[in-house]
Amino acid sequence: MKKIYLLAVFYIIITSLAFGKWNFSGELSLGGEATLKEYKDIYGNSFNEQDYFGEGELFINLNQENKNISFNIWTNVDEYYNEREMRLNYNIGNSFLGNLNLGIMAGDMDDITENDDDSNNYEGSIYSTYYFNDNSYLIMDGDIYFYKYKKYNPDLQNYYNSSFSTTMVINDFDFNINVKNHDYEEGNVPDDFEYNFSAGCNLYKKNYIINSYISFNKKDYMKPTEDYSDYNNYNIQLRSGYSFMDGFILYYLGEYSLEKADFEINSYNYWSSGIEMNIFRNPIVVSAIYGQKRYKEESESRTSYDNYNIDLNWSYWLDKFSIYLSNIFELQKIKDISTTDYPEAKNSNYFNSSNILLSYNFSRKFAANLEGFFAIAKYYIEDEMNSNYKQYNSSIGFTYNFYYKYILKLDLEYDIVRYETYKENDENRFGISTSVSYSF
């Protein structure tokens, strides 16, 4: 943690050397969560398990004309780890690179389990936006990140990664180039280098909208294996809409992706096509998409399938009240199950989830929300990792704003999961979380 403390010293030096009048603001927040989980073992014996989570954060912000300094300290504790992080950002509004932001971060994690895998992480970043005019600008973004364990463990790898990205926006068109790499110490995961190029078009006219992207991604490993295989990926996406009348827009959705890997078992192509309807200026959104994914070589874990997706969303709001409803349906029809010897293999994966969220503002100070969630999943090969299940979840939350300085939050949640085959994994979970924040 010594380097984290040095960040605090660095922050004090910057602010002490700064001249002129600074506008000072910040926020202090504290929060926590506790859960009680009930489950049974394979013999039918019942067990209770308690989990806890607590965190605190201090944010300080200084403004002076076109300069800004922000300082953030965050800490978290649960039954597995004690984590701390400190971050410093310095923003200059009219540098030779335009709007420039420089950042440094240091973190520390104490593993309080029997593994005792303590670690440190550090990051440096730069981000700038340079405007040529109102419709054209250049974004440059780069960072370097280090992750290091405090003691040797043959199953864990220290590493660092670096990345650089540049985006050019010209009116309705944008172009992006991104390069990044990971450098690992000796272990199972090999070093890699990746770069990506993409180009997009976003046209918004009176009666039609076009969002279209093409991209090329290449990733190379120093020592490729079947799990870490070199590949090239080509992707095209299109979302084109036309407004037939006020409050009704019909979109066509299309995508094609081709991935070529050195280990051909990882190679595939995927395409999808569908429609989306936006009714009443977005409150109702309905989409239906059909697609196919085909692997170059079939295996039990890489099966070609036809994909059916239907999504429905509806939202409605007044001054104090809002409601949001959604349902997501997905069916993956397996093309051929002969690649597995599993005697009870089905010919499809099936997923469906429904969600409802109600919010009501009783006053400017007090608000409440109620949420319900239901999900069902059925897998074509069922095992303990992919077991058919049903999930029911409900939660209620309250927020109280006291003089726009103190914000109090309380959330209660109850979750039920029921498995078809592996019933010993059934669980009931009750959680309560609370937080308080103070702005100054």
C-alpha positions, 0 to 999 in steps of 0.5 A, a space after each residue: 500500500 505504500 504506493 497508494 499512500 504516495 498517490 495521496 502525497 502526489 495529490 497534496 503536492 499538486 493542489 498546494 502548487 496550484 494557484 488561483 481560486 479553486 471550487 471545492 466539492 465532494 461526496 462521502 458514501 458508506 454502504 453495506 449488504 447482508 444476505 441469508 441463503 438457505 439450501 440443502 445437500 444431496 441428503 436433504 439436510 438444510 443449511 444456512 449461510 450468511 454473506 456480508 459486504 461493506 464499502 466506503 468511498 470518498 470523492 473530492 473534486 477541485 475546479 479552476 477555470 478550465 482545469 479539474 482535479 479529482 481524487 477518489 478513495 474506495 474500500 470494500 470488505 467481505 468474507 473473502 477479500 479486503 480491497 482498497 483503491 485510490 485514483 487521481 485524475 487531472 483534466 485540462 480543457 485547452 491543452 495542445 491535445 484538446 480536452 486532456 485527462 491524465 489518470 493514475 490508480 493503485 489498488 491493493 487486495 488482501 485475500 483473507 481466505 486460506 488461499 492468501 493470494 494477496 495482490 496489487 494493481 496499478 494503472 496509468 491512463 491518458 484520454 484526449 478529445 481534439 475538436 476540429 469543428 462542431 461535427 469533427 473531432 479526434 479521440 485518443 485513449 491509452 492506458 497501461 495496467 499491472 497486476 501482481 501477486 505478492 507471493 508465488 503461486 504456480 496457478 496464478 500469473 502476474 501480467 501487464 497489459 497496454 492499449 491504445 485507441 484512436 477514433 476519428 469522427 467526421 460528421 456522420 462517420 467514425 473510424 477507430 483503430 485499437 491495439 492492445 497486448 497482454 504480457 504474462 509471466 510463465 503459466 497456462 495463459 500465453 502472451 497475446 497481441 490484438 488489433 481492431 479496425 472499425 468504421 461506422 455510419 450514423 445517419 439521422 434524417 427526418 424520416 429514416 435512420 441508418 446505423 451501420 458498422 464494419 469491423 476487423 479484429 485480429 488476435 495472435 498468441 505467443 504460444 497458441 493452443 486449442 483454447 488460445 487460438 490465433 484468429 481473424 474476425 470479420 463483422 458487419 452490422 446494420 440497423 436501418 429504420 424508416 418512420 412511416 408515421 408520427 410515433 411509429 418506426 420500423 427497423 431492419 436489423 442484420 449482422 454477419 460475422 466470420 471467425 477464422 482460427 488457426 485451430 479450425 475447431 474454433 472457426 465459425 460463421 454467424 448471420 442474423 436478420 430481423 425487424 424492430 418496431 418502435 411504437 409511440 416514440 419508444 415506449 413500446 419496442 418489439 423485435 424478432 430476429 432469426 440467425 444461424 451459427 455454424 462451426 467449421 468442426 462440430 463438437 459437444 461444446 461447439 454445436 451449430 444452431 439456429 437462433 430465434 430471439 423475440 424481445 418485448 419492452 414497454 415503458 410508461 411514465 408520468 410526473 411521479 410514476 413510471 412502469 417498465 415491462 420486458 420479456 426476452 425469449 431465445 431458442 437455440 435449435 441444435 443442428 445436429 446432436 450426433 456429436 454427443 454420446 449423451 443419451 438424454 441430449 435434447 435438440 435445443 437450448 431454451 431461455 426466457 426471462 420477464 421483468 417488471 419495474 415500478 417506480 413512484 416519487 412520493 415527493 422530491 425527497 422520497 421515492 420507492 421502486 418495486 421490481 420482479 423478475 422471472 427466468 427459465 432455462 433448459 439446456 440441450 445437455 444438462 449437467 451440474 454446470 448447466 442445469 435446467 432451472 427456474 428463478 424468481 426474484 423480487 425486490 423493493 427499494 427506498 430512497 430519501 433525499 435530505 436537503 439535497 446533501 444526504 441520500 439514504 437508500 434501503 433495498 430488500 431482495 428475495 431470490 428463489 432458484 429451483 433446479 429440475 435435476 440437481 435439486 441439492 442446488 436449490 436455494 432461497 436467498 434474502 438480502 438487505 442493503 443500505 447506504 448513506 452518502 453526503 455531498 459537500 
